[in-house]
Amino acid sequence: MILEAFQFLVHALYLALSYLIPISMAGGAYASNDKTKMSRWLIHFLLINILNQTLFPILAFIGLCIKNQQQFHRDNE
């Protein structure tokens, strides 16, 4: 029960940091007609999403392949 609550809090923090904060800051910058701040926050939002969906899974897959290969060599010695 405590573990699920902790996982929920971590996931909620992740969502707040990666989605809600950049979008709300870009909205605030748009309302104050500060186009450079707005574009910075939107680029920040897009980079987070692009990295989460492309680079991080690829790096995790490569890491798992390397770890699996090391375990295979250790078992065959």
mmCIF file of the N, C-alpha and C atoms, coordinates in Angstrom:
data_MODEL
# 
_entry.id   MODEL 
# 
loop_
_atom_site.group_PDB 
_atom_site.id 
_atom_site.type_symbol 
_atom_site.label_atom_id 
_atom_site.label_alt_id 
_atom_site.label_comp_id 
_atom_site.label_asym_id 
_atom_site.label_entity_id 
_atom_site.label_seq_id 
_atom_site.pdbx_PDB_ins_code 
_atom_site.Cartn_x 
_atom_site.Cartn_y 
_atom_site.Cartn_z 
_atom_site.occupancy 
_atom_site.B_iso_or_equiv 
_atom_site.pdbx_formal_charge 
_atom_site.auth_seq_id 
_atom_site.auth_comp_id 
_atom_site.auth_asym_id 
_atom_site.auth_atom_id 
_atom_site.pdbx_PDB_model_num 
ATOM 1   N N  . MET A 1 1  ? 0.819  -1.191  0.000   1.00 0.00 ? 1  MET A N  1 
ATOM 2   C CA . MET A 1 1  ? 0.000  0.000   0.000   1.00 0.00 ? 1  MET A CA 1 
ATOM 3   C C  . MET A 1 1  ? 0.867  1.261   0.000   1.00 0.00 ? 1  MET A C  1 
ATOM 4   N N  . ILE A 1 2  ? 1.888  1.250   0.815   1.00 0.00 ? 2  ILE A N  1 
ATOM 5   C CA . ILE A 1 2  ? 2.779  2.412   0.879   1.00 0.00 ? 2  ILE A CA 1 
ATOM 6   C C  . ILE A 1 2  ? 3.567  2.537   -0.420  1.00 0.00 ? 2  ILE A C  1 
ATOM 7   N N  . LEU A 1 3  ? 3.965  1.399   -0.992  1.00 0.00 ? 3  LEU A N  1 
ATOM 8   C CA . LEU A 1 3  ? 4.715  1.422   -2.247  1.00 0.00 ? 3  LEU A CA 1 
ATOM 9   C C  . LEU A 1 3  ? 3.868  2.004   -3.375  1.00 0.00 ? 3  LEU A C  1 
ATOM 10  N N  . GLU A 1 4  ? 2.588  1.618   -3.439  1.00 0.00 ? 4  GLU A N  1 
ATOM 11  C CA . GLU A 1 4  ? 1.715  2.170   -4.484  1.00 0.00 ? 4  GLU A CA 1 
ATOM 12  C C  . GLU A 1 4  ? 1.529  3.674   -4.313  1.00 0.00 ? 4  GLU A C  1 
ATOM 13  N N  . ALA A 1 5  ? 1.411  4.125   -3.075  1.00 0.00 ? 5  ALA A N  1 
ATOM 14  C CA . ALA A 1 5  ? 1.271  5.565   -2.829  1.00 0.00 ? 5  ALA A CA 1 
ATOM 15  C C  . ALA A 1 5  ? 2.533  6.310   -3.247  1.00 0.00 ? 5  ALA A C  1 
ATOM 16  N N  . PHE A 1 6  ? 3.689  5.735   -2.954  1.00 0.00 ? 6  PHE A N  1 
ATOM 17  C CA . PHE A 1 6  ? 4.949  6.357   -3.356  1.00 0.00 ? 6  PHE A CA 1 
ATOM 18  C C  . PHE A 1 6  ? 5.074  6.385   -4.875  1.00 0.00 ? 6  PHE A C  1 
ATOM 19  N N  . GLN A 1 7  ? 4.701  5.278   -5.541  1.00 0.00 ? 7  GLN A N  1 
ATOM 20  C CA . GLN A 1 7  ? 4.754  5.247   -7.002  1.00 0.00 ? 7  GLN A CA 1 
ATOM 21  C C  . GLN A 1 7  ? 3.815  6.285   -7.605  1.00 0.00 ? 7  GLN A C  1 
ATOM 22  N N  . PHE A 1 8  ? 2.640  6.444   -7.002  1.00 0.00 ? 8  PHE A N  1 
ATOM 23  C CA . PHE A 1 8  ? 1.697  7.451   -7.485  1.00 0.00 ? 8  PHE A CA 1 
ATOM 24  C C  . PHE A 1 8  ? 2.272  8.855   -7.342  1.00 0.00 ? 8  PHE A C  1 
ATOM 25  N N  . LEU A 1 9  ? 2.892  9.140   -6.205  1.00 0.00 ? 9  LEU A N  1 
ATOM 26  C CA . LEU A 1 9  ? 3.478  10.464  -5.994  1.00 0.00 ? 9  LEU A CA 1 
ATOM 27  C C  . LEU A 1 9  ? 4.618  10.738  -6.961  1.00 0.00 ? 9  LEU A C  1 
ATOM 28  N N  . VAL A 1 10 ? 5.443  9.740   -7.213  1.00 0.00 ? 10 VAL A N  1 
ATOM 29  C CA . VAL A 1 10 ? 6.543  9.906   -8.168  1.00 0.00 ? 10 VAL A CA 1 
ATOM 30  C C  . VAL A 1 10 ? 5.992  10.156  -9.567  1.00 0.00 ? 10 VAL A C  1 
ATOM 31  N N  . HIS A 1 11 ? 4.963  9.407   -9.945  1.00 0.00 ? 11 HIS A N  1 
ATOM 32  C CA . HIS A 1 11 ? 4.374  9.590   -11.268 1.00 0.00 ? 11 HIS A CA 1 
ATOM 33  C C  . HIS A 1 11 ? 3.694  10.961  -11.389 1.00 0.00 ? 11 HIS A C  1 
ATOM 34  N N  . ALA A 1 12 ? 3.016  11.396  -10.342 1.00 0.00 ? 12 ALA A N  1 
ATOM 35  C CA . ALA A 1 12 ? 2.381  12.719  -10.360 1.00 0.00 ? 12 ALA A CA 1 
ATOM 36  C C  . ALA A 1 12 ? 3.428  13.824  -10.462 1.00 0.00 ? 12 ALA A C  1 
ATOM 37  N N  . LEU A 1 13 ? 4.542  13.670  -9.761  1.00 0.00 ? 13 LEU A N  1 
ATOM 38  C CA . LEU A 1 13 ? 5.627  14.647  -9.849  1.00 0.00 ? 13 LEU A CA 1 
ATOM 39  C C  . LEU A 1 13 ? 6.221  14.670  -11.252 1.00 0.00 ? 13 LEU A C  1 
ATOM 40  N N  . TYR A 1 14 ? 6.391  13.492  -11.838 1.00 0.00 ? 14 TYR A N  1 
ATOM 41  C CA . TYR A 1 14 ? 6.905  13.403  -13.210 1.00 0.00 ? 14 TYR A CA 1 
ATOM 42  C C  . TYR A 1 14 ? 5.967  14.123  -14.179 1.00 0.00 ? 14 TYR A C  1 
ATOM 43  N N  . LEU A 1 15 ? 4.670  13.878  -14.057 1.00 0.00 ? 15 LEU A N  1 
ATOM 44  C CA . LEU A 1 15 ? 3.718  14.531  -14.953 1.00 0.00 ? 15 LEU A CA 1 
ATOM 45  C C  . LEU A 1 15 ? 3.722  16.041  -14.766 1.00 0.00 ? 15 LEU A C  1 
ATOM 46  N N  . ALA A 1 16 ? 3.815  16.485  -13.522 1.00 0.00 ? 16 ALA A N  1 
ATOM 47  C CA . ALA A 1 16 ? 3.824  17.926  -13.268 1.00 0.00 ? 16 ALA A CA 1 
ATOM 48  C C  . ALA A 1 16 ? 5.059  18.580  -13.863 1.00 0.00 ? 16 ALA A C  1 
ATOM 49  N N  . LEU A 1 17 ? 6.207  17.943  -13.689 1.00 0.00 ? 17 LEU A N  1 
ATOM 50  C CA . LEU A 1 17 ? 7.447  18.550  -14.177 1.00 0.00 ? 17 LEU A CA 1 
ATOM 51  C C  . LEU A 1 17 ? 7.555  18.501  -15.690 1.00 0.00 ? 17 LEU A C  1 
ATOM 52  N N  . SER A 1 18 ? 7.090  17.429  -16.303 1.00 0.00 ? 18 SER A N  1 
ATOM 53  C CA . SER A 1 18 ? 7.321  17.290  -17.736 1.00 0.00 ? 18 SER A CA 1 
ATOM 54  C C  . SER A 1 18 ? 6.187  17.825  -18.598 1.00 0.00 ? 18 SER A C  1 
ATOM 55  N N  . TYR A 1 19 ? 4.989  17.954  -18.058 1.00 0.00 ? 19 TYR A N  1 
ATOM 56  C CA . TYR A 1 19 ? 3.870  18.402  -18.880 1.00 0.00 ? 19 TYR A CA 1 
ATOM 57  C C  . TYR A 1 19 ? 3.260  19.711  -18.401 1.00 0.00 ? 19 TYR A C  1 
ATOM 58  N N  . LEU A 1 20 ? 2.849  19.762  -17.152 1.00 0.00 ? 20 LEU A N  1 
ATOM 59  C CA . LEU A 1 20 ? 2.053  20.901  -16.700 1.00 0.00 ? 20 LEU A CA 1 
ATOM 60  C C  . LEU A 1 20 ? 2.862  22.179  -16.562 1.00 0.00 ? 20 LEU A C  1 
ATOM 61  N N  . ILE A 1 21 ? 4.060  22.086  -16.016 1.00 0.00 ? 21 ILE A N  1 
ATOM 62  C CA . ILE A 1 21 ? 4.846  23.303  -15.789 1.00 0.00 ? 21 ILE A CA 1 
ATOM 63  C C  . ILE A 1 21 ? 5.254  23.980  -17.101 1.00 0.00 ? 21 ILE A C  1 
ATOM 64  N N  . PRO A 1 22 ? 5.841  23.255  -18.076 1.00 0.00 ? 22 PRO A N  1 
ATOM 65  C CA . PRO A 1 22 ? 6.206  23.961  -19.322 1.00 0.00 ? 22 PRO A CA 1 
ATOM 66  C C  . PRO A 1 22 ? 5.010  24.554  -20.062 1.00 0.00 ? 22 PRO A C  1 
ATOM 67  N N  . ILE A 1 23 ? 3.885  23.823  -20.092 1.00 0.00 ? 23 ILE A N  1 
ATOM 68  C CA . ILE A 1 23 ? 2.713  24.338  -20.803 1.00 0.00 ? 23 ILE A CA 1 
ATOM 69  C C  . ILE A 1 23 ? 2.132  25.556  -20.085 1.00 0.00 ? 23 ILE A C  1 
ATOM 70  N N  . SER A 1 24 ? 2.045  25.505  -18.760 1.00 0.00 ? 24 SER A N  1 
ATOM 71  C CA . SER A 1 24 ? 1.491  26.654  -18.033 1.00 0.00 ? 24 SER A CA 1 
ATOM 72  C C  . SER A 1 24 ? 2.420  27.866  -18.115 1.00 0.00 ? 24 SER A C  1 
ATOM 73  N N  . MET A 1 25 ? 3.718  27.639  -18.082 1.00 0.00 ? 25 MET A N  1 
ATOM 74  C CA . MET A 1 25 ? 4.653  28.760  -18.208 1.00 0.00 ? 25 MET A CA 1 
ATOM 75  C C  . MET A 1 25 ? 4.582  29.363  -19.611 1.00 0.00 ? 25 MET A C  1 
ATOM 76  N N  . ALA A 1 26 ? 4.427  28.520  -20.632 1.00 0.00 ? 26 ALA A N  1 
ATOM 77  C CA . ALA A 1 26 ? 4.276  29.036  -21.997 1.00 0.00 ? 26 ALA A CA 1 
ATOM 78  C C  . ALA A 1 26 ? 2.971  29.810  -22.129 1.00 0.00 ? 26 ALA A C  1 
ATOM 79  N N  . GLY A 1 27 ? 1.913  29.323  -21.491 1.00 0.00 ? 27 GLY A N  1 
ATOM 80  C CA . GLY A 1 27 ? 0.643  30.058  -21.517 1.00 0.00 ? 27 GLY A CA 1 
ATOM 81  C C  . GLY A 1 27 ? 0.752  31.406  -20.833 1.00 0.00 ? 27 GLY A C  1 
ATOM 82  N N  . GLY A 1 28 ? 1.453  31.448  -19.708 1.00 0.00 ? 28 GLY A N  1 
ATOM 83  C CA . GLY A 1 28 ? 1.665  32.722  -19.021 1.00 0.00 ? 28 GLY A CA 1 
ATOM 84  C C  . GLY A 1 28 ? 2.493  33.687  -19.845 1.00 0.00 ? 28 GLY A C  1 
ATOM 85  N N  . ALA A 1 29 ? 3.502  33.177  -20.525 1.00 0.00 ? 29 ALA A N  1 
ATOM 86  C CA . ALA A 1 29 ? 4.326  34.033  -21.382 1.00 0.00 ? 29 ALA A CA 1 
ATOM 87  C C  . ALA A 1 29 ? 3.525  34.533  -22.579 1.00 0.00 ? 29 ALA A C  1 
ATOM 88  N N  . TYR A 1 30 ? 2.644  33.681  -23.102 1.00 0.00 ? 30 TYR A N  1 
ATOM 89  C CA . TYR A 1 30 ? 1.796  34.106  -24.218 1.00 0.00 ? 30 TYR A CA 1 
ATOM 90  C C  . TYR A 1 30 ? 0.835  35.210  -23.780 1.00 0.00 ? 30 TYR A C  1 
ATOM 91  N N  . ALA A 1 31 ? 0.297  35.079  -22.574 1.00 0.00 ? 31 ALA A N  1 
ATOM 92  C CA . ALA A 1 31 ? -0.635 36.091  -22.067 1.00 0.00 ? 31 ALA A CA 1 
ATOM 93  C C  . ALA A 1 31 ? 0.061  37.432  -21.852 1.00 0.00 ? 31 ALA A C  1 
ATOM 94  N N  . SER A 1 32 ? 1.346  37.397  -21.501 1.00 0.00 ? 32 SER A N  1 
ATOM 95  C CA . SER A 1 32 ? 2.075  38.649  -21.287 1.00 0.00 ? 32 SER A CA 1 
ATOM 96  C C  . SER A 1 32 ? 2.805  39.114  -22.548 1.00 0.00 ? 32 SER A C  1 
ATOM 97  N N  . ASN A 1 33 ? 2.510  38.496  -23.686 1.00 0.00 ? 33 ASN A N  1 
ATOM 98  C CA . ASN A 1 33 ? 3.100  38.848  -24.987 1.00 0.00 ? 33 ASN A CA 1 
ATOM 99  C C  . ASN A 1 33 ? 4.618  38.743  -24.997 1.00 0.00 ? 33 ASN A C  1 
ATOM 100 N N  . ASP A 1 34 ? 5.164  37.799  -24.264 1.00 0.00 ? 34 ASP A N  1 
ATOM 101 C CA . ASP A 1 34 ? 6.610  37.560  -24.276 1.00 0.00 ? 34 ASP A CA 1 
ATOM 102 C C  . ASP A 1 34 ? 6.864  36.316  -25.132 1.00 0.00 ? 34 ASP A C  1 
ATOM 103 N N  . LYS A 1 35 ? 7.048  36.548  -26.418 1.00 0.00 ? 35 LYS A N  1 
ATOM 104 C CA . LYS A 1 35 ? 7.145  35.436  -27.367 1.00 0.00 ? 35 LYS A CA 1 
ATOM 105 C C  . LYS A 1 35 ? 8.429  34.624  -27.195 1.00 0.00 ? 35 LYS A C  1 
ATOM 106 N N  . THR A 1 36 ? 9.517  35.245  -26.761 1.00 0.00 ? 36 THR A N  1 
ATOM 107 C CA . THR A 1 36 ? 10.755 34.475  -26.606 1.00 0.00 ? 36 THR A CA 1 
ATOM 108 C C  . THR A 1 36 ? 10.642 33.490  -25.449 1.00 0.00 ? 36 THR A C  1 
ATOM 109 N N  . LYS A 1 37 ? 10.055 33.923  -24.334 1.00 0.00 ? 37 LYS A N  1 
ATOM 110 C CA . LYS A 1 37 ? 9.861  32.999  -23.214 1.00 0.00 ? 37 LYS A CA 1 
ATOM 111 C C  . LYS A 1 37 ? 8.902  31.883  -23.594 1.00 0.00 ? 37 LYS A C  1 
ATOM 112 N N  . MET A 1 38 ? 7.857  32.241  -24.332 1.00 0.00 ? 38 MET A N  1 
ATOM 113 C CA . MET A 1 38 ? 6.885  31.235  -24.743 1.00 0.00 ? 38 MET A CA 1 
ATOM 114 C C  . MET A 1 38 ? 7.551  30.175  -25.612 1.00 0.00 ? 38 MET A C  1 
ATOM 115 N N  . SER A 1 39 ? 8.361  30.603  -26.563 1.00 0.00 ? 39 SER A N  1 
ATOM 116 C CA . SER A 1 39 ? 9.005  29.629  -27.440 1.00 0.00 ? 39 SER A CA 1 
ATOM 117 C C  . SER A 1 39 ? 10.017 28.781  -26.677 1.00 0.00 ? 39 SER A C  1 
ATOM 118 N N  . ARG A 1 40 ? 10.705 29.359  -25.697 1.00 0.00 ? 40 ARG A N  1 
ATOM 119 C CA . ARG A 1 40 ? 11.647 28.573  -24.890 1.00 0.00 ? 40 ARG A CA 1 
ATOM 120 C C  . ARG A 1 40 ? 10.930 27.479  -24.118 1.00 0.00 ? 40 ARG A C  1 
ATOM 121 N N  . TRP A 1 41 ? 9.790  27.821  -23.503 1.00 0.00 ? 41 TRP A N  1 
ATOM 122 C CA . TRP A 1 41 ? 9.061  26.815  -22.726 1.00 0.00 ? 41 TRP A CA 1 
ATOM 123 C C  . TRP A 1 41 ? 8.472  25.738  -23.629 1.00 0.00 ? 41 TRP A C  1 
ATOM 124 N N  . LEU A 1 42 ? 7.997  26.122  -24.806 1.00 0.00 ? 42 LEU A N  1 
ATOM 125 C CA . LEU A 1 42 ? 7.454  25.117  -25.718 1.00 0.00 ? 42 LEU A CA 1 
ATOM 126 C C  . LEU A 1 42 ? 8.548  24.212  -26.265 1.00 0.00 ? 42 LEU A C  1 
ATOM 127 N N  . ILE A 1 43 ? 9.725  24.768  -26.543 1.00 0.00 ? 43 ILE A N  1 
ATOM 128 C CA . ILE A 1 43 ? 10.849 23.940  -26.979 1.00 0.00 ? 43 ILE A CA 1 
ATOM 129 C C  . ILE A 1 43 ? 11.261 22.997  -25.860 1.00 0.00 ? 43 ILE A C  1 
ATOM 130 N N  . HIS A 1 44 ? 11.255 23.482  -24.622 1.00 0.00 ? 44 HIS A N  1 
ATOM 131 C CA . HIS A 1 44 ? 11.556 22.642  -23.469 1.00 0.00 ? 44 HIS A CA 1 
ATOM 132 C C  . HIS A 1 44 ? 10.569 21.476  -23.393 1.00 0.00 ? 44 HIS A C  1 
ATOM 133 N N  . PHE A 1 45 ? 9.291  21.761  -23.568 1.00 0.00 ? 45 PHE A N  1 
ATOM 134 C CA . PHE A 1 45 ? 8.251  20.737  -23.540 1.00 0.00 ? 45 PHE A CA 1 
ATOM 135 C C  . PHE A 1 45 ? 8.462  19.715  -24.654 1.00 0.00 ? 45 PHE A C  1 
ATOM 136 N N  . LEU A 1 46 ? 8.741  20.189  -25.860 1.00 0.00 ? 46 LEU A N  1 
ATOM 137 C CA . LEU A 1 46 ? 8.941  19.278  -26.990 1.00 0.00 ? 46 LEU A CA 1 
ATOM 138 C C  . LEU A 1 46 ? 10.183 18.420  -26.805 1.00 0.00 ? 46 LEU A C  1 
ATOM 139 N N  . LEU A 1 47 ? 11.270 19.012  -26.298 1.00 0.00 ? 47 LEU A N  1 
ATOM 140 C CA . LEU A 1 47 ? 12.484 18.225  -26.083 1.00 0.00 ? 47 LEU A CA 1 
ATOM 141 C C  . LEU A 1 47 ? 12.271 17.130  -25.048 1.00 0.00 ? 47 LEU A C  1 
ATOM 142 N N  . ILE A 1 48 ? 11.553 17.436  -23.979 1.00 0.00 ? 48 ILE A N  1 
ATOM 143 C CA . ILE A 1 48 ? 11.269 16.411  -22.969 1.00 0.00 ? 48 ILE A CA 1 
ATOM 144 C C  . ILE A 1 48 ? 10.500 15.261  -23.600 1.00 0.00 ? 48 ILE A C  1 
ATOM 145 N N  . ASN A 1 49 ? 9.487  15.569  -24.394 1.00 0.00 ? 49 ASN A N  1 
ATOM 146 C CA . ASN A 1 49 ? 8.684  14.511  -25.002 1.00 0.00 ? 49 ASN A CA 1 
ATOM 147 C C  . ASN A 1 49 ? 9.461  13.727  -26.042 1.00 0.00 ? 49 ASN A C  1 
ATOM 148 N N  . ILE A 1 50 ? 10.273 14.406  -26.836 1.00 0.00 ? 50 ILE A N  1 
ATOM 149 C CA . ILE A 1 50 ? 11.062 13.700  -27.848 1.00 0.00 ? 50 ILE A CA 1 
ATOM 150 C C  . ILE A 1 50 ? 12.071 12.776  -27.189 1.00 0.00 ? 50 ILE A C  1 
ATOM 151 N N  . LEU A 1 51 ? 12.751 13.255  -26.147 1.00 0.00 ? 51 LEU A N  1 
ATOM 152 C CA . LEU A 1 51 ? 13.723 12.409  -25.457 1.00 0.00 ? 51 LEU A CA 1 
ATOM 153 C C  . LEU A 1 51 ? 13.048 11.237  -24.759 1.00 0.00 ? 51 LEU A C  1 
ATOM 154 N N  . ASN A 1 52 ? 11.896 11.461  -24.157 1.00 0.00 ? 52 ASN A N  1 
ATOM 155 C CA . ASN A 1 52 ? 11.192 10.381  -23.464 1.00 0.00 ? 52 ASN A CA 1 
ATOM 156 C C  . ASN A 1 52 ? 10.728 9.295   -24.421 1.00 0.00 ? 52 ASN A C  1 
ATOM 157 N N  . GLN A 1 53 ? 10.376 9.665   -25.634 1.00 0.00 ? 53 GLN A N  1 
ATOM 158 C CA . GLN A 1 53 ? 9.823  8.687   -26.554 1.00 0.00 ? 53 GLN A CA 1 
ATOM 159 C C  . GLN A 1 53 ? 10.849 8.082   -27.496 1.00 0.00 ? 53 GLN A C  1 
ATOM 160 N N  . THR A 1 54 ? 12.034 8.663   -27.607 1.00 0.00 ? 54 THR A N  1 
ATOM 161 C CA . THR A 1 54 ? 13.013 8.130   -28.557 1.00 0.00 ? 54 THR A CA 1 
ATOM 162 C C  . THR A 1 54 ? 14.322 7.749   -27.887 1.00 0.00 ? 54 THR A C  1 
ATOM 163 N N  . LEU A 1 55 ? 15.024 8.717   -27.367 1.00 0.00 ? 55 LEU A N  1 
ATOM 164 C CA . LEU A 1 55 ? 16.389 8.477   -26.909 1.00 0.00 ? 55 LEU A CA 1 
ATOM 165 C C  . LEU A 1 55 ? 16.451 7.587   -25.676 1.00 0.00 ? 55 LEU A C  1 
ATOM 166 N N  . PHE A 1 56 ? 15.631 7.859   -24.673 1.00 0.00 ? 56 PHE A N  1 
ATOM 167 C CA . PHE A 1 56 ? 15.710 7.091   -23.434 1.00 0.00 ? 56 PHE A CA 1 
ATOM 168 C C  . PHE A 1 56 ? 15.356 5.617   -23.628 1.00 0.00 ? 56 PHE A C  1 
ATOM 169 N N  . PRO A 1 57 ? 14.294 5.261   -24.383 1.00 0.00 ? 57 PRO A N  1 
ATOM 170 C CA . PRO A 1 57 ? 14.043 3.832   -24.613 1.00 0.00 ? 57 PRO A CA 1 
ATOM 171 C C  . PRO A 1 57 ? 15.147 3.148   -25.412 1.00 0.00 ? 57 PRO A C  1 
ATOM 172 N N  . ILE A 1 58 ? 15.732 3.863   -26.363 1.00 0.00 ? 58 ILE A N  1 
ATOM 173 C CA . ILE A 1 58 ? 16.820 3.270   -27.146 1.00 0.00 ? 58 ILE A CA 1 
ATOM 174 C C  . ILE A 1 58 ? 18.025 3.010   -26.257 1.00 0.00 ? 58 ILE A C  1 
ATOM 175 N N  . LEU A 1 59 ? 18.374 3.973   -25.405 1.00 0.00 ? 59 LEU A N  1 
ATOM 176 C CA . LEU A 1 59 ? 19.503 3.778   -24.492 1.00 0.00 ? 59 LEU A CA 1 
ATOM 177 C C  . LEU A 1 59 ? 19.228 2.656   -23.496 1.00 0.00 ? 59 LEU A C  1 
ATOM 178 N N  . ALA A 1 60 ? 17.994 2.545   -23.027 1.00 0.00 ? 60 ALA A N  1 
ATOM 179 C CA . ALA A 1 60 ? 17.647 1.454   -22.113 1.00 0.00 ? 60 ALA A CA 1 
ATOM 180 C C  . ALA A 1 60 ? 17.767 0.109   -22.813 1.00 0.00 ? 60 ALA A C  1 
ATOM 181 N N  . PHE A 1 61 ? 17.335 0.037   -24.066 1.00 0.00 ? 61 PHE A N  1 
ATOM 182 C CA . PHE A 1 61 ? 17.443 -1.210  -24.825 1.00 0.00 ? 61 PHE A CA 1 
ATOM 183 C C  . PHE A 1 61 ? 18.904 -1.592  -25.045 1.00 0.00 ? 61 PHE A C  1 
ATOM 184 N N  . ILE A 1 62 ? 19.739 -0.624  -25.390 1.00 0.00 ? 62 ILE A N  1 
ATOM 185 C CA . ILE A 1 62 ? 21.166 -0.900  -25.590 1.00 0.00 ? 62 ILE A CA 1 
ATOM 186 C C  . ILE A 1 62 ? 21.796 -1.370  -24.285 1.00 0.00 ? 62 ILE A C  1 
ATOM 187 N N  . GLY A 1 63 ? 21.445 -0.720  -23.178 1.00 0.00 ? 63 GLY A N  1 
ATOM 188 C CA . GLY A 1 63 ? 21.972 -1.133  -21.879 1.00 0.00 ? 63 GLY A CA 1 
ATOM 189 C C  . GLY A 1 63 ? 21.559 -2.543  -21.520 1.00 0.00 ? 63 GLY A C  1 
ATOM 190 N N  . LEU A 1 64 ? 20.306 -2.906  -21.793 1.00 0.00 ? 64 LEU A N  1 
ATOM 191 C CA . LEU A 1 64 ? 19.851 -4.268  -21.515 1.00 0.00 ? 64 LEU A CA 1 
ATOM 192 C C  . LEU A 1 64 ? 20.565 -5.280  -22.395 1.00 0.00 ? 64 LEU A C  1 
ATOM 193 N N  . CYS A 1 65 ? 20.797 -4.941  -23.659 1.00 0.00 ? 65 CYS A N  1 
ATOM 194 C CA . CYS A 1 65 ? 21.518 -5.858  -24.552 1.00 0.00 ? 65 CYS A CA 1 
ATOM 195 C C  . CYS A 1 65 ? 22.941 -6.086  -24.058 1.00 0.00 ? 65 CYS A C  1 
ATOM 196 N N  . ILE A 1 66 ? 23.611 -5.031  -23.632 1.00 0.00 ? 66 ILE A N  1 
ATOM 197 C CA . ILE A 1 66 ? 24.982 -5.160  -23.132 1.00 0.00 ? 66 ILE A CA 1 
ATOM 198 C C  . ILE A 1 66 ? 25.002 -5.995  -21.866 1.00 0.00 ? 66 ILE A C  1 
ATOM 199 N N  . LYS A 1 67 ? 24.066 -5.738  -20.964 1.00 0.00 ? 67 LYS A N  1 
ATOM 200 C CA . LYS A 1 67 ? 24.006 -6.506  -19.718 1.00 0.00 ? 67 LYS A CA 1 
ATOM 201 C C  . LYS A 1 67 ? 23.712 -7.974  -19.996 1.00 0.00 ? 67 LYS A C  1 
ATOM 202 N N  . ASN A 1 68 ? 22.822 -8.242  -20.929 1.00 0.00 ? 68 ASN A N  1 
ATOM 203 C CA . ASN A 1 68 ? 22.484 -9.613  -21.298 1.00 0.00 ? 68 ASN A CA 1 
ATOM 204 C C  . ASN A 1 68 ? 23.683 -10.318 -21.920 1.00 0.00 ? 68 ASN A C  1 
ATOM 205 N N  . GLN A 1 69 ? 24.436 -9.609  -22.756 1.00 0.00 ? 69 GLN A N  1 
ATOM 206 C CA . GLN A 1 69 ? 25.613 -10.190 -23.386 1.00 0.00 ? 69 GLN A CA 1 
ATOM 207 C C  . GLN A 1 69 ? 26.694 -10.486 -22.344 1.00 0.00 ? 69 GLN A C  1 
ATOM 208 N N  . GLN A 1 70 ? 26.875 -9.600  -21.377 1.00 0.00 ? 70 GLN A N  1 
ATOM 209 C CA . GLN A 1 70 ? 27.850 -9.845  -20.316 1.00 0.00 ? 70 GLN A CA 1 
ATOM 210 C C  . GLN A 1 70 ? 27.455 -11.058 -19.491 1.00 0.00 ? 70 GLN A C  1 
ATOM 211 N N  . GLN A 1 71 ? 26.166 -11.193 -19.196 1.00 0.00 ? 71 GLN A N  1 
ATOM 212 C CA . GLN A 1 71 ? 25.692 -12.352 -18.437 1.00 0.00 ? 71 GLN A CA 1 
ATOM 213 C C  . GLN A 1 71 ? 25.894 -13.630 -19.245 1.00 0.00 ? 71 GLN A C  1 
ATOM 214 N N  . PHE A 1 72 ? 25.674 -13.580 -20.550 1.00 0.00 ? 72 PHE A N  1 
ATOM 215 C CA . PHE A 1 72 ? 25.864 -14.741 -21.416 1.00 0.00 ? 72 PHE A CA 1 
ATOM 216 C C  . PHE A 1 72 ? 27.321 -15.185 -21.406 1.00 0.00 ? 72 PHE A C  1 
ATOM 217 N N  . HIS A 1 73 ? 28.254 -14.217 -21.497 1.00 0.00 ? 73 HIS A N  1 
ATOM 218 C CA . HIS A 1 73 ? 29.678 -14.559 -21.481 1.00 0.00 ? 73 HIS A CA 1 
ATOM 219 C C  . HIS A 1 73 ? 30.100 -15.091 -20.122 1.00 0.00 ? 73 HIS A C  1 
ATOM 220 N N  . ARG A 1 74 ? 29.530 -14.564 -19.054 1.00 0.00 ? 74 ARG A N  1 
ATOM 221 C CA . ARG A 1 74 ? 29.857 -15.038 -17.711 1.00 0.00 ? 74 ARG A CA 1 
ATOM 222 C C  . ARG A 1 74 ? 29.376 -16.475 -17.514 1.00 0.00 ? 74 ARG A C  1 
ATOM 223 N N  . ASP A 1 75 ? 28.214 -16.801 -18.075 1.00 0.00 ? 75 ASP A N  1 
ATOM 224 C CA . ASP A 1 75 ? 27.673 -18.153 -17.930 1.00 0.00 ? 75 ASP A CA 1 
ATOM 225 C C  . ASP A 1 75 ? 28.446 -19.170 -18.756 1.00 0.00 ? 75 ASP A C  1 
ATOM 226 N N  . ASN A 1 76 ? 29.063 -18.743 -19.849 1.00 0.00 ? 76 ASN A N  1 
ATOM 227 C CA . ASN A 1 76 ? 29.776 -19.675 -20.730 1.00 0.00 ? 76 ASN A CA 1 
ATOM 228 C C  . ASN A 1 76 ? 31.248 -19.824 -20.391 1.00 0.00 ? 76 ASN A C  1 
ATOM 229 N N  . GLU A 1 77 ? 31.708 -19.170 -19.359 1.00 0.00 ? 77 GLU A N  1 
ATOM 230 C CA . GLU A 1 77 ? 33.123 -19.308 -18.983 1.00 0.00 ? 77 GLU A CA 1 
ATOM 231 C C  . GLU A 1 77 ? 33.347 -20.533 -18.139 1.00 0.00 ? 77 GLU A C  1 
# 
